[in-house]
Amino acid sequence: MRLATAEINLTALEHNLAQVKRFAPNSKVMAVLKANAYGHGLVTIAQHLNEADAFAVARIDEALALRAGGLTKPIVLLEGFFHQEDLPILLANNFQTIIHDEIQLKMLESVQLDAPLNCWLKINTGMHRLGIAPEQFDMFYQRLQASPNAQNKINLMTHFACADDVKNTKTVQQITLFDNLTQEVQQAHCLSNSAGIIAWPSGHGDWVRPGLMLYGVSPMANHTGKDHQLKPVMRLTTKVIAVRDVRAHEKVGYGGRWQSDKPTVLAVVALGYGDGYPRHAKEGTPVIINGHRYGIVGSVAMDMITLDIGNNEHNVQVGDEVIMWGPELPVEEIAQCADTISYELLCNITPRVSYEYQR
Ligand SMILES: *Cc1c(COP(=O)(O)O)cnc(C)c1O
């Protein structure tokens, strides 16, 4: 019996990329594939994003895994490089690098390379995580222009801190600061993550960097992918492995955290935090069996979760499929029940889960 399974819908993935292009028709697309393509499987996801112009990842190892998988599109390293010895590897593999700090600039200036690298200068416009200060822009730009190790075409990037909140004026401030700073130089601009693509058209620029929305999930507070005509790519399922009666006040599971005040039926399903399901999912977090919703009760364990299925009027049986999230049950809703964000739930899928790619 196939237990914890992540079904990955590649047609939905392609649809979501097309939807990115409908939101930002004049921008090139750098598809963000970090963290195993948000838990969806790095290489297979990349293989089905033919219409993307480039890929972006956080770490060099992720980029090398894409090359080992036969992917040939340009790859942007969103944190850049960490050691001078990385630079020839970047050049040999057609990786483009962020420059976000003077340490990186100095390493780039002092290395011997056979050809110049394609660089993205990252400017901190208000996220205060990575990026050079706005007042350092001219200095960095000129030194990159002067370095034989950087291509003359120096791309410019910034990252939004609050784009998922349409009422927050911070994003407009970030766009304005970036535009004012960079208007003199004729170079490619890249500002928007998924939330920027969906909610802030003035920040679309020459390139966009969608991550979450490619997987059919909404980055916006209190929305699901469907609100933006996106289709969830992952359906996480497992099976019922036991159906049992419990008497009133029998304490169920670790710590005896839950009991029913009347006799009821429990379904035990084979999936837990060892598969990446959030242990903090609260009582009542929904799952779907045969089209009906049930709520989880008791503690989420490593391998199992219990559901209260009442008098079992819909005749749940051992072997029935259980949908933990997917098109029928938005992962955004499960994230809310677990006090987290959908990004974390998707990335947390563990290697024990089997992947099934479908069209
Ligand atoms: C992860 C990341 C993205 C993608 O963000 P989403 O919200 O998933 O679209 C874009 N840019 C940078 C710098 C990132 O780190």
The ligand as a MOL file (V3000), in Angstrom:
LIG
                    3D

  0  0  0     0  0            999 V3000
M  V30 BEGIN CTAB
M  V30 COUNTS 15 15 0 0 0
M  V30 BEGIN ATOM
M  V30 1 C 12.7820 33.0510 -2.0260 0
M  V30 2 C 13.0250 34.3100 -2.7680 0
M  V30 3 C 12.1460 34.7140 -3.7910 0
M  V30 4 C 10.8460 34.0140 -4.0830 0
M  V30 5 O 9.8930 34.4140 -3.1430 0
M  V30 6 P 8.3670 33.9370 -3.1940 0
M  V30 7 O 7.7050 34.6990 -2.1260 0
M  V30 8 O 8.3880 32.4660 -2.9330 0
M  V30 9 O 7.8730 34.2450 -4.5610 0
M  V30 10 C 12.4890 35.8320 -4.5200 0
M  V30 11 N 13.6180 36.5350 -4.2420 0
M  V30 12 C 14.4610 36.1810 -3.2550 0
M  V30 13 C 15.6730 36.9970 -3.0010 0
M  V30 14 C 14.1900 35.0710 -2.4830 0
M  V30 15 O 15.0270 34.7310 -1.4900 0
M  V30 END ATOM
M  V30 BEGIN BOND
M  V30 1 1 1 2
M  V30 2 1 2 3
M  V30 3 2 2 14
M  V30 4 1 3 4
M  V30 5 2 3 10
M  V30 6 1 4 5
M  V30 7 1 5 6
M  V30 8 2 6 7
M  V30 9 1 6 8
M  V30 10 1 6 9
M  V30 11 1 10 11
M  V30 12 2 11 12
M  V30 13 1 12 13
M  V30 14 1 12 14
M  V30 15 1 14 15
M  V30 END BOND
M  V30 END CTAB
M  END
